[in-house]
Amino acid sequence: MLVLALVPIAVVVGPILTYQGQGDSNQDAATEAWPLVATATGDDGRDRSISVEPAEAGETIDTSALIVGGRFIVRGDGFDGSRGIYVAICVIPVPGEKPGPCVGGVPEQSEQQVAVGTIQFAPSNWINDDFAWRLFGARSYDSVADGTFTAYLEAGDPVGEGFDCRVDACGIFTRNDHTALRDRVQDLYVPVGFAPVG
């Protein structure tokens, strides 16, 4: 009986403990001040891209002056669909370090079921196609094979414990989730700023 109880735990924890990092994302510096797209070819040979677009058709988005509560969509392509990622606004780290801290922290990992097709805007999104993690609030990839996803972000408070995205350099980031925290190969970002309050 104990063995049967340990099998699900091993299925979830085993891949986390045995995962080998894939290297760096190799994102080049942006050629424009406030781009809406970022691309990179990671050490794993994958060509990844993310793009930021307004939540409502016909609107525009100014990534240099986000406002708290502003909503936008982040689309990704070329990611490793077998690995989960977080999508959030985070402090831009020194090269090779994990992005963060992040606005809104990491996505909620409470047990919940979200109906397919439901759009929920939040300061951070968790993309992971593994059924076990979807029970804890992860959103599925649009296509695991192509590594495409759609994240729905709502800009949260730019000031948090130890950071201020009104002053610190921040960006809309993708990074591996807790199942591969030390792996930087899926780190990709579009730089952002926040509009002054008042």
matplotlib code that plots the C-alpha trace (Angstrom):
import matplotlib.pyplot as plt

x = [0.0, 2.8, 4.5, 1.3, 1.2, 4.8, 4.4, 2.6, 5.1, 8.0, 6.4, 6.2, 9.4, 11.7, 12.0, 12.7, 15.6, 17.1, 16.7, 19.9, 20.1, 20.2, 22.4, 21.6, 19.0, 21.6, 19.2, 20.9, 20.5, 17.4, 18.1, 15.2, 14.5, 11.1, 10.6, 7.5, 9.3, 12.3, 14.1, 17.0, 18.5, 19.2, 22.1, 19.7, 19.3, 15.7, 14.7, 12.4, 10.4, 8.0, 5.8, 3.7, 0.4, -2.6, -5.4, -8.0, -7.8, -7.1, -5.4, -1.7, 0.7, 3.5, 6.0, 7.9, 5.0, 2.9, 0.1, -1.0, -4.0, -3.1, -3.7, -1.8, -1.1, 2.3, 2.7, 5.6, 6.9, 9.7, 9.7, 10.4, 6.8, 8.0, 9.2, 6.9, 7.6, 6.5, 5.6, 5.8, 7.3, 10.7, 13.8, 16.4, 19.3, 23.0, 23.7, 23.4, 21.3, 17.6, 15.2, 13.6, 12.2, 9.0, 5.8, 3.1, 5.6, 5.3, 1.9, -0.5, 0.1, -3.2, -5.3, -7.8, -9.4, -9.7, -12.1, -10.5, -10.6, -11.1, -9.1, -7.8, -5.5, -3.0, 0.4, 2.0, 1.1, 2.3, 2.5, 2.9, 1.2, 1.7, -1.7, -0.5, 0.6, -2.5, -4.4, -2.4, -3.2, -0.9, -2.2, -1.6, 0.7, -1.2, 0.9, 3.4, 5.2, 5.7, 6.3, 3.6, 1.7, -0.5, -0.2, -2.7, -0.9, -2.2, 0.4, 0.6, 2.2, 5.7, 7.1, 7.8, 10.1, 13.6, 12.7, 11.0, 10.3, 9.8, 13.5, 15.0, 15.4, 12.6, 11.1, 8.3, 10.1, 9.7, 11.7, 11.6, 9.2, 10.1, 10.8, 14.0, 14.7, 18.5, 18.1, 18.4, 17.8, 14.2, 14.9, 13.6, 12.4, 11.0, 12.1, 9.3, 8.9, 6.0, 4.3, 4.7, 1.9, -0.2]
y = [0.0, 2.4, 1.6, 2.6, 5.9, 6.7, 6.2, 9.5, 11.4, 9.8, 10.6, 14.3, 14.7, 12.4, 14.6, 17.7, 16.0, 14.4, 17.3, 18.5, 22.2, 23.0, 26.1, 29.8, 31.4, 33.7, 36.6, 39.5, 43.1, 44.8, 47.0, 49.3, 51.0, 49.5, 46.5, 44.4, 41.2, 39.3, 36.3, 34.1, 30.7, 28.8, 26.5, 23.7, 24.8, 26.0, 29.4, 31.0, 34.2, 36.2, 39.1, 41.5, 42.8, 44.8, 42.8, 44.6, 44.6, 48.1, 49.3, 50.0, 49.2, 51.3, 49.0, 52.0, 53.2, 50.3, 51.2, 49.1, 47.1, 47.4, 44.2, 42.7, 39.3, 37.6, 35.0, 32.6, 30.2, 27.6, 26.8, 23.4, 22.2, 19.4, 22.0, 24.4, 28.2, 31.2, 34.4, 37.6, 41.1, 40.6, 42.6, 42.0, 40.0, 40.0, 37.5, 33.9, 34.6, 33.9, 36.8, 38.3, 39.3, 39.4, 41.6, 39.4, 36.7, 33.3, 32.1, 30.6, 26.9, 26.1, 23.2, 24.6, 23.6, 26.2, 25.5, 25.1, 28.4, 30.5, 33.7, 34.9, 37.9, 37.9, 39.5, 36.1, 33.1, 29.5, 27.4, 23.7, 20.9, 18.2, 17.1, 17.0, 20.6, 21.8, 20.6, 23.2, 26.2, 25.8, 26.9, 24.5, 25.2, 26.1, 23.5, 21.3, 20.2, 23.8, 25.2, 27.9, 29.6, 32.5, 34.3, 36.9, 39.4, 42.3, 44.7, 44.5, 46.8, 47.7, 48.1, 45.0, 43.7, 44.7, 46.1, 48.9, 48.5, 52.3, 52.6, 49.1, 47.7, 45.2, 43.1, 40.8, 37.4, 33.8, 31.4, 27.7, 27.0, 25.3, 22.0, 23.4, 26.6, 26.7, 26.3, 29.6, 28.3, 29.6, 33.0, 35.6, 39.1, 42.3, 45.3, 47.4, 50.5, 51.9, 55.2, 57.6, 57.3, 60.4]
z = [0.0, 0.9, -2.5, -4.3, -2.4, -3.2, -7.0, -7.7, -5.6, -7.5, -10.8, -9.9, -7.9, -9.9, -13.0, -10.9, -9.1, -12.2, -14.6, -16.3, -17.4, -21.1, -20.9, -21.7, -23.9, -25.6, -26.0, -27.8, -26.7, -28.2, -31.2, -30.3, -27.0, -26.2, -28.5, -28.5, -29.6, -28.3, -30.0, -29.2, -30.1, -26.9, -26.2, -26.8, -30.5, -30.1, -31.7, -29.2, -29.5, -27.4, -28.4, -26.4, -27.7, -26.3, -24.7, -26.9, -30.7, -32.2, -29.0, -28.7, -25.9, -24.6, -22.9, -21.6, -19.5, -18.3, -15.8, -12.9, -13.9, -17.6, -19.5, -22.3, -24.0, -24.3, -27.0, -27.2, -29.9, -30.0, -26.2, -24.9, -24.3, -22.0, -19.5, -17.6, -17.6, -15.7, -17.5, -15.4, -15.1, -13.3, -12.5, -15.2, -13.6, -14.3, -17.2, -16.1, -13.0, -12.5, -13.3, -10.3, -8.0, -10.0, -9.8, -8.2, -7.3, -8.9, -10.0, -7.4, -7.0, -5.3, -6.5, -9.0, -12.3, -15.0, -17.8, -21.2, -23.1, -19.9, -20.0, -16.6, -16.4, -13.6, -12.8, -13.6, -15.6, -15.2, -18.4, -18.0, -20.0, -17.4, -16.1, -12.5, -12.6, -14.4, -11.3, -9.4, -11.7, -14.7, -18.1, -21.0, -23.9, -27.1, -28.9, -27.0, -30.2, -31.4, -27.9, -28.4, -25.5, -24.8, -21.4, -20.1, -17.9, -15.8, -14.6, -10.9, -8.3, -9.7, -6.1, -4.1, -1.4, -2.5, -5.9, -7.7, -11.5, -11.7, -11.1, -11.6, -15.1, -15.5, -18.3, -19.3, -18.8, -19.5, -17.4, -16.5, -13.6, -10.3, -12.1, -13.6, -11.6, -12.4, -16.1, -18.0, -21.5, -21.6, -20.2, -22.7, -22.0, -23.4, -21.4, -19.7, -17.7, -15.6, -15.9, -13.0, -10.4, -9.9]

ax = plt.figure().add_subplot(projection="3d")
ax.plot(x, y, z, "-o")
ax.set_aspect("equal")
plt.show()
